[in-house]
Amino acid sequence: MSQSNVIVSSHSAPSTPIWRDYYEITKPRVVALLVLTALVGMCLSVPGIIPWQVLVPSMIGIGFLSSAAAAINHIVDERIDSVMGRTHNRPLPNGRLTARSATIFAVLLAVTGFVVLYGFVNPLTAWLTLSGLVGYSFVYTMYLKRATPQNITIGGLAGAIPPLLGWTAMTNEVHPNALLLVLLIFTWTPPHFWALAIHRKDEYAKVNIPMLPVTHGIDFTKTQILLYTVLLFVVGLLPYLVGMSNWLYLIGAVVLNSVFFAYAWKLKFNADENTAMETFKFSIVHLMALFIILLLDHYFLPVTG
């Protein structure tokens, strides 16, 4: 009788639904931020409201291909993730998903996303989005991440292109203003990620990933973060200076970039054990808020002429 109870209880023990494991390897919070920047690129490319016939397939296609890139990142980094403390419980190193099932899932996402963009948006956006997947999943994750401490600086371009994808989805052309939005994210990426790398320096060293704090030291990395926030401040002014946005964006950019600089200054000259992670967390809020302000500025204070 007791044996029977044991068997029943073991079968009825709660487990994580399998869909949550697939959902987790798509890095949904990261993809949500990428899709937001793509949406802003779409909105800024044309006056007025964007048609849902383009909006819906664009968001699906860009979201699916971005999710596929994230899943491939999980597959490639399975060994590293199994060693690092913050990632050892991810679905692949934990054994909840196999590399084969994750690969099939990633391929299905990528193919579906590409077909949707190619068939319902335009081929330019489909190929550019696919190039972003290749850049992040293969060029960055498989090579740059393990090859050079400048991995984030170089590989950051793949994560910076969503505004361009949104722009081309609407206009079928590569516009200088779209490239300016790419430059904004490209400049933001190093201080954002290096702050996290400082916090996780020992873990990266343990798995022989040459992040900047590991190869050049924490103090050097803090200096680079501070310098990049200065550069980001300058780049952040460009949308206003070239007539792409109005005074609402200018105020928002000055405030947000000043706060980011203040975090970087504290990290460099007066840091405690939490400052690096606080800087990393603010950087996420910074980018999200900056692009939302761009969106509000575009609709409430449209630039004319």
C-alpha positions as CSV (number, residue, x, y, z in Angstrom):
1,M,0.0,0.0,0.0
2,S,2.8,2.4,0.9
3,Q,4.7,1.5,-2.3
4,S,1.6,2.3,-4.3
5,N,1.3,5.7,-2.6
6,V,4.9,6.4,-3.4
7,I,4.4,5.6,-7.1
8,V,1.3,7.7,-7.4
9,S,2.9,10.7,-5.7
10,S,6.0,10.5,-7.9
11,H,3.8,10.6,-11.0
12,S,1.7,13.5,-9.7
13,A,4.7,15.6,-8.7
14,P,4.5,19.1,-10.3
15,S,6.9,19.8,-13.1
16,T,7.6,22.8,-15.3
17,P,5.4,22.8,-18.5
18,I,7.6,22.1,-21.5
19,W,6.4,25.2,-23.3
20,R,8.0,27.3,-20.6
21,D,11.4,25.8,-21.4
22,Y,11.0,26.6,-25.1
23,Y,9.8,30.1,-24.1
24,E,12.8,30.6,-21.8
25,I,15.4,29.9,-24.5
26,T,13.9,32.6,-26.7
27,K,15.1,35.2,-24.1
28,P,11.6,36.9,-24.2
29,R,12.6,40.1,-22.3
30,V,15.5,40.7,-24.6
31,V,13.4,40.0,-27.7
32,A,10.7,42.3,-26.4
33,L,13.2,45.2,-26.2
34,L,14.4,44.4,-29.7
35,V,10.9,44.4,-31.1
36,L,10.1,47.7,-29.3
37,T,13.1,49.3,-31.1
38,A,11.9,47.8,-34.4
39,L,8.4,49.2,-33.8
40,V,9.9,52.7,-33.2
41,G,11.8,52.4,-36.4
42,M,8.6,51.5,-38.2
43,C,6.7,54.4,-36.7
44,L,9.4,57.0,-37.3
45,S,9.8,56.1,-40.9
46,V,6.3,57.4,-41.9
47,P,3.9,60.1,-40.7
48,G,0.7,58.9,-39.1
49,I,-0.4,55.5,-38.0
50,I,1.3,52.4,-39.5
51,P,-1.1,50.0,-41.3
52,W,-1.7,46.7,-39.4
53,Q,-1.2,44.8,-42.6
54,V,2.5,45.7,-42.3
55,L,2.7,46.0,-38.5
56,V,1.5,42.5,-37.6
57,P,3.7,40.4,-40.0
58,S,6.7,42.6,-39.3
59,M,6.5,42.1,-35.5
60,I,5.9,38.4,-36.0
61,G,8.8,38.0,-38.4
62,I,11.3,40.1,-36.5
63,G,10.2,38.5,-33.2
64,F,10.5,35.0,-34.5
65,L,13.9,35.4,-36.0
66,S,15.2,37.2,-32.9
67,S,13.8,34.4,-30.8
68,A,15.6,31.9,-33.0
69,A,18.9,33.7,-32.6
70,A,18.4,33.6,-28.8
71,A,17.6,29.9,-28.9
72,I,20.8,29.2,-31.0
73,N,22.7,31.2,-28.4
74,H,21.4,28.8,-25.7
75,I,22.4,25.8,-27.8
76,V,25.9,27.0,-28.5
77,D,26.6,28.1,-25.0
78,E,25.2,25.0,-23.3
79,R,28.6,24.0,-21.9
80,I,29.4,27.5,-20.7
81,D,26.0,27.8,-19.1
82,S,26.4,24.6,-17.2
83,V,29.4,26.0,-15.4
84,M,28.3,29.6,-14.8
85,G,26.2,30.1,-11.6
86,R,23.6,32.4,-13.2
87,T,22.9,30.1,-16.1
88,H,23.3,26.5,-14.9
89,N,19.6,26.1,-14.4
90,R,18.7,27.0,-18.0
91,P,16.7,24.4,-19.9
92,L,19.6,22.9,-21.8
93,P,22.3,22.5,-19.2
94,N,19.6,21.5,-16.7
95,G,18.5,18.7,-19.1
96,R,14.9,19.9,-19.5
97,L,15.5,20.3,-23.2
98,T,17.9,18.5,-25.5
99,A,20.1,20.3,-28.0
100,R,18.3,18.4,-30.8
101,S,14.8,19.6,-29.8
102,A,16.1,23.2,-29.2
103,T,17.7,23.2,-32.7
104,I,14.5,22.0,-34.4
105,F,12.6,24.7,-32.5
106,A,15.1,27.4,-33.5
107,V,15.0,26.3,-37.2
108,L,11.2,26.4,-37.2
109,L,11.2,29.9,-35.7
110,A,13.8,31.1,-38.1
111,V,12.1,29.7,-41.2
112,T,8.7,30.9,-40.2
113,G,10.0,34.3,-39.4
114,F,11.8,34.6,-42.7
115,V,8.9,33.4,-44.8
116,V,6.5,35.8,-43.1
117,L,8.8,38.8,-43.7
118,Y,9.6,37.7,-47.2
119,G,6.1,37.0,-48.2
120,F,4.1,39.6,-46.3
121,V,6.6,42.5,-45.8
122,N,9.5,42.7,-48.3
123,P,12.6,40.7,-49.2
124,L,15.0,43.4,-48.0
125,T,13.7,43.2,-44.4
126,A,13.7,39.4,-44.5
127,W,17.3,39.2,-45.6
128,L,18.5,42.0,-43.2
129,T,16.7,40.2,-40.3
130,L,18.3,36.9,-41.2
131,S,21.7,38.6,-41.4
132,G,21.1,39.8,-37.8
133,L,20.5,36.2,-36.8
134,V,23.7,35.1,-38.5
135,G,25.6,37.9,-36.9
136,Y,24.5,37.3,-33.4
137,S,24.2,33.5,-33.4
138,F,27.3,32.6,-35.4
139,V,29.6,35.5,-35.8
140,Y,29.3,36.8,-32.2
141,T,28.3,33.7,-30.2
142,M,30.4,31.1,-32.0
143,Y,33.5,33.2,-32.8
144,L,33.8,36.8,-31.4
145,K,32.6,36.0,-27.9
146,R,35.4,33.5,-27.5
147,A,38.0,35.3,-29.5
148,T,38.4,38.9,-28.4
149,P,37.6,41.3,-25.5
150,Q,36.1,43.6,-28.1
151,N,33.4,40.9,-28.8
152,I,30.6,43.2,-27.5
153,T,31.8,46.2,-29.5
154,I,32.0,44.4,-32.8
155,G,29.1,41.9,-32.2
156,G,26.8,44.6,-30.9
157,L,25.9,45.6,-34.4
158,A,23.7,42.5,-34.8
159,G,21.7,43.5,-31.8
160,A,21.5,47.1,-33.0
161,I,19.7,46.6,-36.3
162,P,16.0,46.2,-35.2
163,P,15.2,49.9,-35.8
164,L,16.6,49.5,-39.3
165,L,14.4,46.4,-39.8
166,G,11.3,48.3,-38.8
167,W,12.2,51.2,-41.1
168,T,12.8,49.0,-44.1
169,A,9.6,47.0,-43.3
170,M,7.7,50.3,-44.0
171,T,9.7,51.9,-46.7
172,N,11.7,49.1,-48.4
173,E,14.8,51.3,-48.2
174,V,17.8,51.9,-46.0
175,H,17.5,55.4,-44.8
176,P,20.2,57.5,-43.0
177,N,17.8,58.2,-40.1
178,A,17.4,54.5,-39.6
179,L,21.1,54.0,-39.4
180,L,21.2,56.8,-36.8
181,L,18.9,54.7,-34.6
182,V,21.2,51.7,-35.2
183,L,24.2,53.9,-34.1
184,L,22.3,54.8,-31.0
185,I,21.9,51.2,-29.9
186,F,25.4,50.3,-31.1
187,T,26.9,53.0,-28.8
188,W,24.7,52.0,-25.9
189,T,25.6,48.3,-26.0
190,P,29.2,48.3,-24.7
191,P,28.5,50.2,-21.4
192,H,25.4,48.2,-21.0
193,F,27.0,44.8,-21.2
194,W,30.4,45.7,-19.7
195,A,28.6,46.7,-16.5
196,L,27.2,43.2,-16.3
197,A,30.6,41.7,-17.2
198,I,32.2,43.5,-14.3
199,H,29.5,42.0,-12.0
200,R,30.1,38.5,-13.5
201,K,33.9,38.8,-14.1
202,D,34.8,35.6,-12.1
203,E,32.2,33.5,-13.9
204,Y,33.5,34.6,-17.3
205,A,37.1,33.9,-16.2
206,K,36.1,30.5,-15.1
207,V,34.8,29.5,-18.5
208,N,37.6,31.3,-20.4
209,I,35.5,33.9,-22.1
210,P,37.7,37.0,-22.8
211,M,35.3,39.7,-21.6
212,L,37.0,43.1,-21.1
213,P,37.1,42.9,-17.3
214,V,38.8,39.5,-17.5
215,T,41.5,40.5,-20.0
216,H,42.1,44.2,-19.1
217,G,40.9,44.4,-15.6
218,I,37.9,46.0,-13.9
219,D,39.3,49.5,-13.5
220,F,40.1,49.7,-17.3
221,T,36.6,48.5,-18.0
222,K,35.1,51.1,-15.8
223,T,37.0,53.8,-17.7
224,Q,35.7,52.4,-21.0
225,I,32.1,52.5,-19.7
226,L,32.5,56.1,-18.6
227,L,33.9,57.1,-22.0
228,Y,31.2,55.3,-23.8
229,T,28.5,57.1,-21.8
230,V,30.0,60.4,-22.9
231,L,30.0,59.2,-26.6
232,L,26.4,58.0,-26.1
233,F,25.4,61.4,-24.8
234,V,26.8,63.0,-28.1
235,V,25.2,60.4,-30.3
236,G,21.9,60.8,-28.4
237,L,21.7,64.4,-29.5
238,L,22.0,63.6,-33.2
239,P,18.3,62.7,-33.8
240,Y,17.4,66.3,-32.6
241,L,20.3,68.0,-34.4
242,V,19.5,66.4,-37.8
243,G,15.8,67.3,-37.5
244,M,14.6,63.8,-37.0
245,S,12.9,64.6,-33.6
246,N,11.7,67.6,-31.6
247,W,12.3,69.1,-28.2
248,L,10.5,66.4,-26.2
249,Y,13.1,63.8,-27.3
250,L,15.9,66.3,-26.7
251,I,14.9,66.7,-23.1
252,G,14.4,63.0,-22.6
253,A,17.8,62.2,-24.2
254,V,19.6,64.7,-22.1
255,V,18.1,63.5,-18.8
256,L,18.5,59.8,-19.5
257,N,22.0,60.1,-20.8
258,S,23.0,62.3,-17.8
259,V,21.7,59.7,-15.4
260,F,23.6,57.0,-17.3
261,F,26.7,59.1,-17.1
262,A,26.1,59.5,-13.3
263,Y,25.9,55.8,-12.9
264,A,29.1,55.3,-14.9
265,W,30.8,58.0,-12.8
266,K,29.8,56.3,-9.6
267,L,31.0,53.0,-11.0
268,K,34.4,54.4,-11.8
269,F,35.1,56.6,-8.7
270,N,32.8,55.6,-5.9
271,A,31.5,52.0,-6.5
272,D,30.2,49.6,-4.0
273,E,29.4,45.9,-4.6
274,N,26.0,46.7,-6.2
275,T,27.0,49.6,-8.5
276,A,27.9,47.5,-11.5
277,M,24.5,45.6,-11.5
278,E,22.6,48.8,-10.8
279,T,24.3,50.4,-13.8
280,F,23.4,47.4,-15.9
281,K,19.7,47.5,-14.8
282,F,19.4,51.2,-15.4
283,S,20.9,50.8,-18.9
284,I,17.9,48.6,-19.9
285,V,15.5,51.2,-18.5
286,H,17.5,53.9,-20.4
287,L,17.2,52.3,-23.8
288,M,13.5,51.4,-23.4
289,A,12.6,54.9,-22.1
290,L,14.7,56.6,-24.8
291,F,12.8,54.8,-27.6
292,I,9.4,55.3,-26.0
293,I,10.2,59.1,-25.8
294,L,11.2,59.0,-29.5
295,L,7.8,57.5,-30.3
296,L,5.9,60.0,-28.2
297,D,7.9,62.9,-29.7
298,H,7.1,61.6,-33.2
299,Y,3.3,61.5,-32.7
300,F,2.8,64.5,-30.4
301,L,5.4,66.9,-31.9
302,P,5.8,65.8,-35.5
303,V,8.7,67.4,-37.3
304,T,7.6,69.3,-40.4
305,G,9.5,70.4,-43.4
